[in-house]
């Protein structure tokens, strides 16, 4: 079950990213929505309603969650850049996934949102100084984290969900 839930393993942060490692993370951001589009290709509306694991979210819920999570991450990052050690709000992702928009809104809407958001994030991250990446914010779930760690988590989180969808497709021979 853990392999289904965490197909690329649990998140492990590197607290001391080199400039090259940081740039590698940033350069992955534009590919996230491309990879998500590819993995969703040829899935019909019924397949989008199948959970990626027992008692897990459907593919459609995962895609909408990715958009909601990335919007929150983007706003947290901007607050960390413009405020001193802000307390970042959290959200009940489990309850978000039960709202009607996760069921009724087409996944293409969240794909479009992710493309636009990742474009802005990519440009913003490229404009930051090395010192900016050490700025911090605090979350209820994670405690204080730097922008460097948030960046790594951002990339991991998206790769993690794309791997869940890919695993579902492979397991079902789609």
Buried (B, 14 or more C-beta within 10 A) or exposed (E): EEEBEEBBEEBEBEEEBEEEEBEEBBEBBEBBBEBBBEBBEEBEEEBBEBBBBEEBBBBBBBBBBBBBBBBBBBEBBBBBBEEEEBEBEEEEEEEBBEEEEBEEBEBEEBBEBBBEBBEEBBEBBEEBEEEBBEBBBBBEEBEEBBBBBBBBBBBBBBBBBBBBBBBBBEEEEE
